[in-house]
Amino acid sequence: MNRNRIVLITLLLWGLAMIVPDLIRVIHPLGSFGFYANNDGLIYDVTGPFQDEASSPAWKAGLRTGDRIDLAHLRCSFADVSSCGSALAAIGGLQFAITGQRLTVDVAATDARPARQVTLVAEERPSNLLSRGVLLLDQLAGIAVVVAAAWLVWSQPSAMSWGFFLFVNWFNPGQAYSYYAILQQWPSLLLAQDIAGCLAQAAGYAGFLLFVIRAPNDKTEPQWRLVERALPFLTVIIALLLIASYANILGYRTEVTTRLGIIAGFAVALSAFGILLVRRRNQLPEDDQRLRWVLWGSLIGLPSFLLAELASETTIFENILGFTPTDDLVGLLYLVNGVLCLLVFEAVRRQRVVSVWIPLRRVTILAFILTLPAFILHAQIVRIEERLSLPGWAWLGLAIVISFVISELHDGAVDLVDRFFNRWLDKVERKLGESIRGAHSPAEIEEVLAAESYDALKLASAACFREEGPIFVRECNGQGWENCGPTLRPNRTMLLLITQGEPFRLKRQHIDGLDLPKGLGRPVLAVPAGNPARCFAVTLYGGHAAGTDLDYDERAMLGRIARDAAAVYAELESKELREKIVALEGELKAAKRIMRTT
């Protein structure tokens, strides 16, 4: 337990402490004062999350759209931090509070009304099945990506993994409204959290750039070293800009500053995208494929998070589009970021990845399944909720059921779409299967398992080894194996897996000490051809020549082809034995005839 791990655990616990409390909102929604005010103090919505103005505490207290909170009266003193409580709770976009919490704000004079003081009491925010289901998915995804990033630092400590963790610890789909609502009872702690959040957000931006400079192998090319050295200065600049957005508690208008702080994130995302495009030119094929995952994660994940932040903390959508995005729509944007974070995690963790289009189309299917009810069935879901008078624990059960249904729909849709995109693979399987079933010798079977599969799937290497006692031997096949020996003597671990008869991924402990291709041609999959009684051969496959790994459907197809090969091996062996028996019987009969004549 060194210093780095202590820091890692501390930051991980802090990150989880912000996310986990919001799971309570699945059962018990937080409260709301019924208005949204931007960082200039301008009240732009007096309905808030409620269905109509008559239900809003702000409307009932006399607040109206266009009123402005008097920032001068909200001015707090660092000598008396407790005076900042109202300012921190009243302004800055979507606000959540503990139900029953009181808030007193000073409203500036207008042409129609004099200056006045308004006291509000937070009432429970309305919620529905959809928003609770999305919230549950957000929180679970947030916890998953934060823990995954921490595990990456724990198991593979490096500047690259630390950069990714610093990014994910703040930019994750988990929402922290309950955490901040609880801290509103202690303004000094809330202010300290806000400042710490600014520092964490700035460190996240810098960590993200550090990650894209070093991914996927934690190496910095010479042309990016100057950029890497500039990252601490960038962290300071962004941190100061973000901290300046809280100057409204000192009486200053900071809506523009807040927007600039968030928009700076888009500049970071664009810079990361440009860096990755340039770096891809000098990567090995397998590393280039991993960078593609990072590239798409950067292009989709971070902007989705920033759009959610703009929607929840500023009035930019209200000004440009004339509406404030709903909680479930904001939650969906956070969720997209979480899915892409997991993709980036996989790209770093694995030495080989499948084509990036496979996870992207699955993310697209998930987004479609989630957004369809959000846009089309929103009103109906609200009516259903109004008719159902259920206790809080029942809402948690319904949210879990919704998550399960979404998962099942997603799995079914993925199978359907994969079936469409894998039509070419079905044709390959039929062709290889016909060739194997038409083989007249073991050598022809091995030619199909190795050479024809190599060509059809565009692999980097493939070789088939026939069992001969304690070793396996290849004859006249082995694409990508030109500099390797003709025999394979598996170690005990690999031999045990071969005898089980199922395809398995080749790990380092399986192939250490064996004479195999290196680099792009290194085998990644072993496919035995056998039955429960005997293994006739084993074929070792490399990844694709383009650098991608074999995906699930390709591995399954090769396994089915190997089972066909085992049946043909057994039939050819049985045929050979029958022919030998017939020949021996003929010789025996001839010998008997000779004996009778003599």
C-alpha positions as CSV (number, residue, x, y, z in Angstrom):
1,M,0.0,0.0,0.0
2,N,2.1,2.9,-1.3
3,R,1.2,6.6,-1.4
4,N,-0.3,6.4,-4.9
5,R,-2.7,3.7,-3.9
6,I,-3.8,5.7,-0.8
7,V,-4.5,8.6,-3.1
8,L,-6.4,6.3,-5.5
9,I,-8.6,4.9,-2.7
10,T,-9.3,8.4,-1.3
11,L,-10.3,9.7,-4.7
12,L,-12.3,6.6,-5.5
13,L,-14.3,6.9,-2.2
14,W,-14.9,10.6,-2.9
15,G,-16.2,9.8,-6.4
16,L,-18.5,7.0,-5.1
17,A,-19.7,9.2,-2.3
18,M,-21.0,11.7,-4.8
19,I,-22.8,9.0,-6.9
20,V,-24.2,6.5,-4.6
21,P,-26.6,8.7,-2.6
22,D,-28.6,9.5,-5.7
23,L,-29.8,5.9,-5.8
24,I,-32.1,7.1,-3.0
25,R,-33.9,9.2,-5.6
26,V,-35.1,6.0,-7.3
27,I,-37.2,5.4,-4.2
28,H,-37.7,8.9,-2.8
29,P,-37.4,11.9,-5.1
30,L,-35.8,15.0,-3.8
31,G,-37.6,18.3,-3.4
32,S,-37.6,21.4,-5.5
33,F,-38.4,25.1,-4.9
34,G,-40.1,25.2,-8.3
35,F,-38.0,27.6,-10.2
36,Y,-34.8,27.7,-12.2
37,A,-32.5,30.7,-12.1
38,N,-29.3,31.1,-14.2
39,N,-26.0,32.2,-12.9
40,D,-26.9,35.9,-13.4
41,G,-29.8,35.4,-11.0
42,L,-32.4,35.6,-13.8
43,I,-35.4,33.4,-13.1
44,Y,-36.3,31.8,-16.4
45,D,-38.8,29.1,-15.2
46,V,-41.2,29.2,-12.3
47,T,-42.7,25.8,-13.0
48,G,-39.6,23.8,-12.5
49,P,-40.1,20.1,-12.5
50,F,-43.8,20.4,-11.6
51,Q,-46.6,19.7,-14.1
52,D,-48.1,23.2,-13.9
53,E,-47.5,26.6,-12.3
54,A,-50.2,26.0,-9.7
55,S,-48.2,23.1,-8.3
56,S,-44.9,25.1,-8.1
57,P,-43.8,26.5,-4.7
58,A,-42.1,29.4,-6.5
59,W,-45.3,30.4,-8.3
60,K,-47.4,30.1,-5.2
61,A,-44.9,32.4,-3.4
62,G,-45.2,35.1,-6.1
63,L,-42.1,34.5,-8.2
64,R,-42.6,35.1,-12.0
65,T,-40.5,34.5,-15.1
66,G,-38.3,37.4,-15.6
67,D,-37.8,38.2,-11.9
68,R,-34.2,38.5,-10.9
69,I,-32.6,37.4,-7.6
70,D,-30.8,40.3,-6.1
71,L,-27.2,39.0,-6.1
72,A,-26.0,41.9,-4.0
73,H,-28.1,40.6,-1.1
74,L,-26.8,37.1,-1.6
75,R,-23.3,38.3,-1.3
76,C,-21.5,36.2,1.3
77,S,-18.4,36.8,3.3
78,F,-15.6,34.3,3.7
79,A,-15.6,35.4,7.4
80,D,-19.2,34.1,7.6
81,V,-19.5,31.3,5.1
82,S,-22.9,30.3,6.4
83,S,-24.4,33.4,4.6
84,C,-23.6,31.7,1.3
85,G,-26.2,29.0,1.8
86,S,-29.1,30.7,0.0
87,A,-26.9,31.7,-2.9
88,L,-25.5,28.2,-3.5
89,A,-29.0,26.7,-3.3
90,A,-30.9,29.2,-5.4
91,I,-28.9,29.8,-8.6
92,G,-27.2,27.8,-11.3
93,G,-29.8,25.9,-13.3
94,L,-31.5,22.7,-12.1
95,Q,-31.7,22.7,-8.4
96,F,-32.5,19.9,-6.0
97,A,-33.2,20.2,-2.3
98,I,-34.3,18.0,0.6
99,T,-38.1,18.1,0.8
100,G,-39.2,20.6,3.5
101,Q,-36.1,22.7,3.3
102,R,-36.7,26.4,3.5
103,L,-35.0,29.0,1.3
104,T,-35.2,32.8,1.6
105,V,-34.2,34.9,-1.4
106,D,-34.2,38.6,-2.1
107,V,-35.8,39.6,-5.4
108,A,-34.7,42.7,-7.1
109,A,-37.2,45.5,-8.0
110,T,-38.8,45.6,-11.4
111,D,-41.0,48.1,-13.2
112,A,-44.1,46.3,-12.0
113,R,-43.0,45.2,-8.5
114,P,-40.8,46.5,-5.7
115,A,-37.9,44.7,-4.2
116,R,-39.1,41.9,-1.8
117,Q,-38.0,38.9,0.1
118,V,-39.5,35.5,-0.7
119,T,-39.5,32.4,1.5
120,L,-39.9,29.0,-0.2
121,V,-40.4,25.5,1.1
122,A,-39.2,22.7,-1.1
123,E,-41.8,20.2,-2.2
124,E,-41.3,16.7,-3.5
125,R,-40.4,16.7,-7.2
126,P,-42.7,14.7,-9.5
127,S,-41.2,11.6,-11.0
128,N,-42.2,8.7,-13.3
129,L,-41.2,5.2,-14.3
130,L,-39.1,6.3,-17.1
131,S,-37.0,8.9,-15.2
132,R,-36.5,6.4,-12.3
133,G,-35.4,3.7,-14.7
134,V,-33.0,6.1,-16.5
135,L,-31.7,7.3,-13.1
136,L,-31.0,3.7,-11.9
137,L,-29.1,3.0,-15.1
138,D,-27.1,6.2,-14.8
139,Q,-26.1,5.5,-11.2
140,L,-25.1,1.8,-11.9
141,A,-23.1,2.9,-15.0
142,G,-21.4,5.7,-13.0
143,I,-20.4,3.3,-10.3
144,A,-19.2,0.7,-12.9
145,V,-17.0,3.1,-14.8
146,V,-15.4,4.7,-11.8
147,V,-14.6,1.4,-10.2
148,A,-13.3,0.1,-13.6
149,A,-11.0,3.1,-14.0
150,A,-9.7,2.7,-10.4
151,W,-9.0,-1.0,-11.1
152,L,-7.0,0.0,-14.2
153,V,-4.8,2.2,-12.1
154,W,-4.5,-0.4,-9.3
155,S,-3.5,-3.2,-11.7
156,Q,-1.6,-1.1,-14.4
157,P,-0.3,2.0,-12.6
158,S,0.9,4.5,-15.2
159,A,0.4,8.1,-16.3
160,M,-2.1,6.9,-18.9
161,S,-4.3,5.0,-16.5
162,W,-4.1,7.9,-13.9
163,G,-5.2,10.3,-16.6
164,F,-8.2,8.1,-17.5
165,F,-9.2,7.7,-13.8
166,L,-9.0,11.5,-13.1
167,F,-11.3,12.0,-16.1
168,V,-13.8,9.3,-15.3
169,N,-13.9,10.1,-11.6
170,W,-15.7,13.4,-12.5
171,F,-17.0,12.9,-16.0
172,N,-19.2,9.8,-15.4
173,P,-22.9,9.3,-15.9
174,G,-23.6,9.1,-12.1
175,Q,-25.6,12.1,-10.9
176,A,-24.8,13.8,-7.6
177,Y,-27.9,15.9,-6.8
178,S,-28.6,14.1,-3.5
179,Y,-25.0,14.6,-2.4
180,Y,-25.2,18.3,-3.0
181,A,-28.7,18.6,-1.5
182,I,-27.4,17.0,1.7
183,L,-24.4,19.4,1.8
184,Q,-26.8,22.4,1.6
185,Q,-27.3,22.0,5.3
186,W,-23.6,22.9,5.8
187,P,-22.8,25.9,3.5
188,S,-19.1,25.8,4.3
189,L,-18.8,22.1,3.3
190,L,-20.9,22.8,0.2
191,L,-18.6,25.7,-0.8
192,A,-15.6,23.5,-0.2
193,Q,-17.1,20.7,-2.4
194,D,-17.8,23.2,-5.2
195,I,-14.2,24.4,-5.2
196,A,-12.9,20.8,-5.0
197,G,-15.3,20.0,-7.9
198,C,-13.8,22.7,-10.0
199,L,-10.3,21.4,-9.4
200,A,-11.4,17.8,-10.1
201,Q,-13.1,18.9,-13.3
202,A,-10.0,20.8,-14.5
203,A,-7.8,17.8,-13.5
204,G,-10.2,15.6,-15.5
205,Y,-9.8,17.6,-18.6
206,A,-6.0,17.5,-18.3
207,G,-6.1,13.8,-17.4
208,F,-8.2,13.1,-20.5
209,L,-5.6,14.9,-22.8
210,L,-2.8,13.0,-21.0
211,F,-4.7,9.8,-21.7
212,V,-5.2,10.4,-25.4
213,I,-1.5,11.4,-25.8
214,R,-0.3,8.1,-24.2
215,A,-3.0,5.6,-25.1
216,P,-3.0,2.7,-25.7
217,N,0.5,1.7,-24.5
218,D,1.4,4.6,-22.1
219,K,4.0,6.0,-24.5
220,T,4.4,9.7,-25.5
221,E,5.8,10.3,-29.0
222,P,8.4,13.1,-29.2
223,Q,6.0,15.6,-31.0
224,W,3.6,15.5,-28.1
225,R,6.0,16.0,-25.2
226,L,5.6,19.8,-25.2
227,V,1.8,19.4,-25.1
228,E,2.2,17.0,-22.2
229,R,4.3,19.5,-20.3
230,A,1.7,22.2,-20.8
231,L,-1.1,20.2,-19.2
232,P,-0.5,21.5,-15.6
233,F,-0.8,25.1,-16.9
234,L,-4.0,24.1,-18.7
235,T,-5.3,22.6,-15.5
236,V,-4.7,25.9,-13.6
237,I,-6.4,28.0,-16.3
238,I,-9.5,25.9,-16.5
239,A,-9.7,25.6,-12.7
240,L,-9.6,29.4,-12.3
241,L,-12.3,29.8,-15.0
242,L,-14.5,27.2,-13.3
243,I,-14.0,28.7,-9.8
244,A,-14.8,32.2,-11.3
245,S,-18.3,30.9,-12.2
246,Y,-19.0,30.8,-8.5
247,A,-18.4,34.6,-8.2
248,N,-22.2,35.1,-8.2
249,I,-22.1,34.3,-4.5
250,L,-20.1,37.5,-4.2
251,G,-22.6,39.5,-6.2
252,Y,-21.3,39.1,-9.8
253,R,-23.2,37.8,-12.8
254,T,-21.4,34.6,-14.0
255,E,-23.8,33.0,-16.6
256,V,-21.3,33.8,-19.4
257,T,-18.4,32.5,-17.3
258,T,-20.2,29.3,-16.5
259,R,-21.0,28.7,-20.2
260,L,-17.4,29.4,-21.1
261,G,-16.2,26.9,-18.5
262,I,-18.4,24.1,-19.9
263,I,-17.7,25.1,-23.5
264,A,-14.0,24.8,-22.8
265,G,-14.7,21.1,-22.4
266,F,-15.8,21.0,-26.1
267,A,-12.5,22.5,-27.0
268,V,-10.7,19.8,-25.0
269,A,-12.8,17.1,-26.8
270,L,-12.0,18.6,-30.2
271,S,-8.3,18.8,-29.3
272,A,-8.4,15.1,-28.1
273,F,-10.1,14.2,-31.4
274,G,-7.4,15.9,-33.4
275,I,-4.5,14.4,-31.4
276,L,-6.0,10.9,-31.9
277,L,-6.4,11.4,-35.6
278,V,-2.8,12.4,-36.0
279,R,-1.5,9.7,-33.7
280,R,-3.3,6.9,-35.6
281,R,-0.9,7.4,-38.5
282,N,2.1,5.9,-36.7
283,Q,0.4,3.0,-34.8
284,L,0.7,-0.8,-35.4
285,P,-2.6,-2.2,-36.8
286,E,-3.7,-3.7,-33.5
287,D,-3.0,-0.4,-31.6
288,D,-4.7,1.6,-34.3
289,Q,-7.9,-0.4,-33.7
290,R,-7.7,0.3,-30.0
291,L,-7.3,4.0,-30.7
292,R,-10.4,3.9,-32.9
293,W,-12.3,2.9,-29.7
294,V,-10.8,5.8,-27.8
295,L,-11.5,8.1,-30.8
296,W,-15.2,7.3,-30.9
297,G,-15.4,7.5,-27.1
298,S,-13.9,11.0,-27.2
299,L,-16.1,12.1,-30.1
300,I,-19.4,10.9,-28.5
301,G,-18.9,10.4,-24.8
302,L,-17.4,13.7,-23.5
303,P,-19.7,15.9,-25.7
304,S,-22.7,14.0,-24.4
305,F,-21.7,14.8,-20.8
306,L,-21.1,18.4,-21.6
307,L,-24.4,18.8,-23.3
308,A,-26.0,17.4,-20.2
309,E,-24.1,19.9,-18.1
310,L,-25.1,22.8,-20.3
311,A,-28.7,21.7,-20.0
312,S,-28.7,21.4,-16.2
313,E,-26.5,24.3,-15.3
314,T,-27.1,27.1,-17.8
315,T,-30.0,28.6,-19.9
316,I,-28.3,28.0,-23.2
317,F,-31.0,25.6,-24.4
318,E,-33.8,27.9,-23.1
319,N,-32.3,30.8,-25.1
320,I,-31.5,29.0,-28.3
321,L,-34.3,26.3,-28.5
322,G,-36.9,27.8,-26.2
323,F,-37.2,24.8,-23.8
324,T,-35.5,23.3,-20.8
325,P,-34.6,19.6,-21.3
326,T,-36.4,17.2,-19.0
327,D,-34.6,15.2,-16.3
328,D,-34.9,11.9,-18.2
329,L,-33.4,13.5,-21.4
330,V,-30.5,14.9,-19.4
331,G,-30.1,11.4,-17.8
332,L,-29.9,9.8,-21.2
333,L,-27.1,12.1,-22.2
334,Y,-25.2,11.2,-19.1
335,L,-25.8,7.5,-19.8
336,V,-24.3,7.7,-23.3
337,N,-21.1,9.1,-21.8
338,G,-21.0,6.2,-19.4
339,V,-21.3,3.6,-22.2
340,L,-18.5,5.2,-24.1
341,C,-16.3,5.4,-21.0
342,L,-16.7,1.6,-20.7
343,L,-15.6,1.2,-24.4
344,V,-12.5,3.3,-23.7
345,F,-11.8,1.1,-20.7
346,E,-12.0,-2.0,-22.8
347,A,-9.7,-0.5,-25.4
348,V,-7.0,0.0,-22.7
349,R,-7.5,-3.2,-20.9
350,R,-7.3,-5.5,-23.9
351,Q,-4.4,-6.0,-26.3
352,R,-6.8,-6.8,-29.1
353,V,-10.3,-5.4,-29.7
354,V,-13.0,-6.3,-32.2
355,S,-14.1,-3.8,-34.8
356,V,-15.4,-0.6,-33.2
357,W,-18.5,-0.7,-35.3
358,I,-19.8,-3.7,-33.2
359,P,-20.0,-1.8,-29.9
360,L,-21.1,1.4,-31.7
361,R,-24.1,-0.2,-33.2
362,R,-25.0,-1.8,-29.9
363,V,-24.8,1.6,-28.2
364,T,-27.0,3.0,-31.0
365,I,-29.6,0.3,-30.4
366,L,-29.5,1.0,-26.6
367,A,-29.9,4.7,-27.3
368,F,-32.9,4.1,-29.6
369,I,-34.6,1.8,-27.1
370,L,-34.2,4.4,-24.3
371,T,-35.1,7.5,-26.3
372,L,-38.2,6.0,-28.0
373,P,-40.3,5.9,-24.8
374,A,-38.7,9.2,-23.6
375,F,-40.0,11.1,-26.6
376,I,-43.1,9.2,-27.6
377,L,-44.6,7.8,-24.4
378,H,-43.6,10.5,-21.9
379,A,-47.1,11.8,-21.4
380,Q,-48.6,8.4,-21.1
381,I,-46.0,7.3,-18.5
382,V,-46.8,10.4,-16.5
383,R,-50.6,9.5,-16.5
384,I,-49.8,5.9,-15.5
385,E,-47.8,7.2,-12.5
386,E,-50.6,9.5,-11.5
387,R,-53.0,6.6,-11.3
388,L,-50.5,4.4,-9.4
389,S,-50.3,5.3,-5.8
390,L,-47.3,3.2,-4.8
391,P,-44.9,3.3,-1.8
392,G,-41.3,4.3,-2.4
393,W,-39.9,0.8,-2.3
394,A,-42.3,-0.3,-5.0
395,W,-40.8,2.4,-7.4
396,L,-37.4,0.8,-6.9
397,G,-38.9,-2.6,-7.9
398,L,-40.5,-1.0,-11.0
399,A,-37.2,0.7,-11.9
400,I,-35.4,-2.6,-11.7
401,V,-38.1,-4.3,-13.8
402,I,-37.8,-1.5,-16.4
403,S,-34.0,-1.9,-16.5
404,F,-34.5,-5.7,-17.0
405,V,-37.0,-5.2,-19.8
406,I,-34.7,-2.7,-21.5
407,S,-31.8,-5.2,-21.2
408,E,-33.9,-8.0,-22.7
409,L,-35.1,-5.7,-25.5
410,H,-31.5,-4.6,-26.2
411,D,-30.3,-8.2,-26.3
412,G,-33.1,-9.2,-28.7
413,A,-32.5,-6.2,-31.0
414,V,-28.7,-6.8,-31.0
415,D,-29.2,-10.5,-32.0
416,L,-31.5,-9.3,-34.8
417,V,-29.1,-6.6,-36.1
418,D,-26.1,-8.9,-35.8
419,R,-27.9,-11.5,-37.8
420,F,-28.3,-8.9,-40.6
421,F,-24.7,-7.8,-40.5
422,N,-23.4,-11.4,-40.3
423,R,-25.0,-12.6,-43.5
424,W,-21.5,-12.7,-45.1
425,L,-20.3,-14.8,-42.2
426,D,-23.1,-17.3,-42.7
427,K,-22.0,-17.6,-46.4
428,V,-18.4,-18.3,-45.2
429,E,-19.6,-21.0,-42.8
430,R,-21.6,-22.7,-45.5
431,K,-18.7,-22.7,-47.9
432,L,-16.1,-23.9,-45.3
433,G,-18.6,-26.6,-44.1
434,E,-19.1,-27.9,-47.6
435,S,-15.4,-28.0,-48.2
436,I,-14.8,-30.0,-45.0
437,R,-17.6,-32.4,-45.7
438,G,-16.2,-33.0,-49.1
439,A,-12.6,-33.6,-47.9
440,H,-11.0,-37.0,-48.8
441,S,-8.0,-36.8,-46.5
442,P,-6.9,-35.2,-43.2
443,A,-4.6,-32.9,-45.1
444,E,-7.7,-31.5,-47.0
445,I,-9.5,-30.9,-43.8
446,E,-6.5,-29.0,-42.4
447,E,-6.3,-27.0,-45.6
448,V,-9.8,-25.8,-45.0
449,L,-9.4,-25.1,-41.3
450,A,-6.2,-23.1,-41.9
451,A,-5.7,-21.7,-45.4
452,E,-9.4,-21.3,-46.4
453,S,-10.4,-19.8,-43.1
454,Y,-7.4,-17.5,-43.2
455,D,-8.5,-16.2,-46.6
456,A,-12.2,-16.0,-45.9
457,L,-11.8,-14.0,-42.6
458,K,-8.7,-12.0,-43.7
459,L,-6.6,-13.2,-40.7
460,A,-3.1,-12.5,-39.8
461,S,-2.2,-16.1,-39.2
462,A,-3.7,-19.6,-39.1
463,A,-2.3,-23.1,-38.7
464,C,-3.8,-26.6,-38.0
465,F,-1.9,-29.2,-36.0
466,R,-2.9,-32.9,-36.1
467,E,-2.6,-35.0,-33.0
468,E,0.2,-37.5,-33.0
469,G,0.7,-38.9,-29.6
470,P,1.9,-36.3,-27.1
471,I,2.6,-33.7,-29.8
472,F,0.7,-32.0,-32.6
473,V,2.1,-31.7,-36.1
474,R,1.2,-29.5,-39.0
475,E,1.7,-30.6,-42.6
476,C,2.0,-28.1,-45.5
477,N,-0.2,-25.5,-43.9
478,G,0.3,-22.5,-41.7
479,Q,-0.3,-19.0,-43.1
480,G,1.8,-16.6,-41.1
481,W,3.8,-19.4,-39.6
482,E,6.7,-19.4,-42.2
483,N,9.4,-18.9,-39.6
484,C,8.0,-21.3,-37.0
485,G,8.5,-25.1,-36.4
486,P,6.1,-27.8,-37.7
487,T,5.4,-29.2,-34.2
488,L,3.4,-28.0,-31.2
489,R,3.9,-29.4,-27.8
490,P,1.3,-27.7,-25.5
491,N,2.0,-27.2,-21.8
492,R,-0.3,-28.9,-19.3
493,T,-2.7,-25.9,-19.0
494,M,-3.2,-25.6,-22.7
495,L,-3.5,-29.3,-23.2
496,L,-6.2,-29.5,-20.6
497,L,-8.2,-26.9,-22.5
498,I,-7.6,-28.6,-25.8
499,T,-9.0,-31.9,-24.4
500,Q,-12.2,-30.1,-23.4
501,G,-13.0,-29.6,-27.0
502,E,-14.3,-26.0,-26.9
503,P,-12.7,-22.9,-28.5
504,F,-10.7,-20.9,-26.0
505,R,-8.7,-17.6,-26.0
506,L,-5.0,-18.0,-25.9
507,K,-3.4,-16.2,-23.0
508,R,0.2,-15.6,-22.2
509,Q,0.4,-18.5,-19.8
510,H,-0.9,-20.9,-22.5
511,I,1.8,-20.0,-25.1
512,D,4.9,-19.1,-23.1
513,G,7.9,-21.1,-24.6
514,L,6.1,-22.2,-27.7
515,D,7.5,-21.5,-31.2
516,L,4.6,-19.2,-32.4
517,P,4.3,-16.1,-34.7
518,K,5.0,-12.8,-32.9
519,G,3.4,-9.4,-33.3
520,L,0.2,-9.1,-35.4
521,G,0.3,-12.8,-36.2
522,R,0.4,-14.0,-32.6
523,P,-2.4,-16.6,-32.2
524,V,-5.4,-15.4,-30.1
525,L,-7.8,-18.3,-30.4
526,A,-7.3,-22.1,-30.2
527,V,-10.1,-24.3,-31.7
528,P,-9.9,-28.1,-31.1
529,A,-11.5,-30.5,-33.5
530,G,-12.5,-33.5,-31.5
531,N,-15.2,-35.4,-29.6
532,P,-15.5,-36.4,-25.9
533,A,-13.2,-39.4,-26.5
534,R,-10.5,-37.8,-28.6
535,C,-9.0,-34.6,-30.0
536,F,-8.0,-35.1,-33.7
537,A,-6.4,-31.6,-34.3
538,V,-6.2,-28.1,-33.0
539,T,-6.2,-24.9,-35.1
540,L,-4.5,-21.7,-33.9
541,Y,-5.9,-18.5,-35.3
542,G,-4.4,-15.0,-35.2
543,G,-6.6,-11.8,-35.3
544,H,-7.6,-10.0,-38.4
545,A,-4.9,-8.6,-40.6
546,A,-6.5,-5.2,-40.0
547,G,-5.6,-5.5,-36.3
548,T,-9.0,-6.3,-34.9
549,D,-9.7,-9.3,-32.7
550,L,-12.0,-12.2,-33.7
551,D,-15.5,-11.3,-32.5
552,Y,-18.0,-13.6,-30.7
553,D,-19.8,-14.7,-33.9
554,E,-16.5,-15.5,-35.7
555,R,-15.3,-17.6,-32.8
556,A,-18.6,-19.5,-32.6
557,M,-18.5,-20.1,-36.4
558,L,-15.0,-21.5,-36.2
559,G,-16.1,-23.8,-33.3
560,R,-18.9,-25.2,-35.4
561,I,-16.6,-25.8,-38.4
562,A,-14.2,-27.6,-36.1
563,R,-17.0,-29.9,-34.9
564,D,-17.8,-30.8,-38.5
565,A,-14.1,-31.4,-39.1
566,A,-14.0,-33.8,-36.1
567,A,-16.9,-35.8,-37.6
568,V,-15.1,-36.0,-40.9
569,Y,-11.8,-36.9,-39.2
570,A,-13.6,-39.8,-37.5
571,E,-15.3,-40.9,-40.7
572,L,-12.1,-40.9,-42.7
573,E,-10.3,-42.8,-39.9
574,S,-13.2,-45.3,-39.8
575,K,-13.2,-45.7,-43.6
576,E,-9.5,-46.3,-43.5
577,L,-9.9,-49.0,-40.8
578,R,-12.7,-50.6,-42.7
579,E,-10.6,-50.7,-45.9
580,K,-7.7,-52.2,-43.9
581,I,-10.1,-54.8,-42.4
582,V,-11.4,-55.7,-45.9
583,A,-7.9,-56.0,-47.2
584,L,-6.8,-58.2,-44.3
585,E,-9.8,-60.4,-44.7
586,G,-9.0,-60.8,-48.4
587,E,-5.5,-61.7,-47.6
588,L,-6.7,-64.2,-44.9
589,K,-9.1,-65.8,-47.4
590,A,-6.3,-66.1,-50.0
591,A,-4.0,-67.6,-47.4
592,K,-6.7,-70.2,-46.5
593,R,-7.2,-71.2,-50.1
594,I,-3.4,-71.7,-50.5
595,M,-3.3,-73.8,-47.4
596,R,-6.2,-76.0,-48.7
597,T,-4.5,-76.6,-52.1
598,T,-1.3,-77.6,-50.4
